Amino acid sequence: MEGVIEMKDLKGLIAFRKQHPFYGWGDNSGGYFKVASPVQRSVDLHIIVSNDNGWDHVSVSLEHRCPTWAEMDFVKKTIFLFQ
């Protein structure tokens, strides 16, 4: 296995945290975030992060299209630590 991948503490994203209509505010290891796309600043990435039973999960969506590779790479680098 090449290095260890783990989720970052999400305190750094506090300015982007939003209350999810079903899941609430989340905590330091999960929640719902709206972040401007690095590809198209006028578009928001909707990101849901969760951590449970040894699994890290990140869901990324946009209102009118699928995320690009560059957007997914941006989310990966924002959410995960690579050691």
Secondary structure, DSSP 8 states (H G I E B T S, - for coil): --S-EEE--GGGGGGGEE-BTTTBT-BTTBEEEEEE-SS-TTSEEEEEEEEETTEEEEEEE-SSS---HHHHHHHHHHHEEE-
